[in-house]
Amino acid sequence: MLKQIQGVLVPPKLVVVDRKSIEKSWKMMDKVVKLCQHPKMNLRNSPPFILDILPDTYQHLRSICAKHEDKLQTLNECEYFRTFIENLMNKCKNTTKLFRDGKDKMYDENSHYRRNLTKLSLVFSHMLAELKAIYPNGAFAGESFRITKGDAADWWKKSFGDKIIIPWKEFKNRLHESHPIGSALEAMALKSTIDLTCNDYISVFEFDVFCRLFQPWCNLLRNWNVLAVAHPGYVAFLTYDEVRARLQKYINKPGSYVFRLSCTRLGQWAIGYVTNDGQILQTIPQNKSLCQALLDGQREGFFLYPDGRSINPDLSFLVADSEEDHIRVTQEQYELYCEMGSTFQQCKICAENDKDIRLEPCGHLLCTPCLTQWQDSDGQGCPWCRCEIKGTEQVVVDPFDERHVMKASYAKSPTQDDDEEDSGGTTALQALAVGSRSQDASSPFDSPALSKRSGHHNPDMPPPVPPRTVSPLPSPGASPKPPRRQLPPTPPSDSTLKNPEQLKTQIYSNSTSGK
């Protein structure tokens, strides 16, 4: 009791990061892996798969240690890294305790112990994604991490400066100043949504994911309340397999659906639904908000019954409030593009459509058909700068109007000019441009904004959220896989982190021996 009171009054000190504490975390992960490898567990090889997540976490921690082998003190000085190691140890303890308490019930896939293991696997997955975002390739990104939404990035910078992790209480109080939180109960619900790693801290990564899910910034908490609190179709901390199991009872009710946070693409939504022929499929909406995807799916008959219920909430008011951002062409831009025989608003990939979508966080503009084709051809990142595409925003580029010449200096857009990029490396873009001209006018790649401006709507067009004919995830036994990776044994006490090659040898020998 005394410890609990002290924990409330005085925040517990974070673990000291040194060679000993890091090796301790490896030992704890190794113990969890061995428990999960018991033959009776029969874990399914589908995300989040803990027997992949923990070895990947170990490997990434090892790469971080290798980058800091002569300066481990810098890791101890990083509040985020200390918080991560502390949380990793706590979650390993929780998992070990779960096995100890559950005993033989852990082997029952339908027991609440297995459900808790799945939730812990999700948390481990979120922790790994966050670690890779803050320490890409083992190097600290820190202040260079880019929040996708500009308004949200400005708020974080103004509120917390260059900090990348904030205690929940401090974060809640600052957020309340911009977006009032109604009650203590609402605050608890908000924390359960945004605190993906369940450690009572909010990182810049978690904040970015939350803002992408419930955009725009101006209506952040309202959208969260409508979609994650009040909507019957929202399910928290569920995996793809659990969504399939949940929808199985509605197999004779086509149009039943639920939606959740994607565990493999944090910051995006995954919608599971029952088709007319009794299949249970999943789709991840691309280049549109969840509200728009649900409305499109409702209109086309895909998303009618949230979690099997007959009442489907009307989300049209959320979309109506999300007006397209208008970008006004300045006189300088108008004159520059006239000299080139083009216009600012014209997409520079296909040279046919107007730009109608802005990539985030880089800010480059292009048309939706070109973006869709680029992504369908496995294009990675922004077609112009290769920056990761974390989000998109519908925009309208207003042509230059001489009546606004006097006001042009006040109307400059902060959006980057895509034609100012280097001319090199455009082979893929040129091929894409040729392919886009060959598309039929009724192509399913037509953008919503383009259709609205042209005034055409083809009722025979494929639905905006097409059903998948196969599972988006591989079947557990679909193809042979290499032996499951093992966590290597913890180095002996006289070993140091200054010899990553030795650790590499341990991993190799362990994986080849099958121990």
Secondary structure, 3 states (H helix, E strand, C coil): CHHHHHHHHCCCCCCCCCHHHHHHHHHHHHHHHHHHCCCCCCCCCCCCCHHHHHHHHHHHHHHHHHHCCCCHHHHHHCHHHHHHHHHHHHHHHHHHHHHHHHHHHHHCCCCHHHHHHHHHHHHHHHHHHHHHHHCHHHCCCHHHCCCCCHHHHHHHHHHHCCCCEEEHHHHHHHHHHHCCCCCHHHHHHHHHHHCCCCCCEEEHHHHHHHHHHCCCHHHHHHHHHHHHHHCCCECCCCCHHHHHHHHHHHCCCCCEEEEEECCCCCCCEEEEEECCCCCEEEECCCCCCHHHHHHHHHHCCCCCEECCCCCCCCCHHHHHHCCCEEEECCHHHHHHHHHCCCCCCECCCCCCCECCEEEECCCCEECHHHHHHHHHCCCCCCCCCCCCCCEEEEEEEECCCHHHHHHHHHCCCCCCCHHHCCCCCCHHHHHHHHHHHCCCCCCCCCCHHHHHHHCCCCCCCCCCCCCCCCCCCCCCCCCCCCCCCCCCCCCCCCCCCCCHHHHHHHHHHHHHHCC
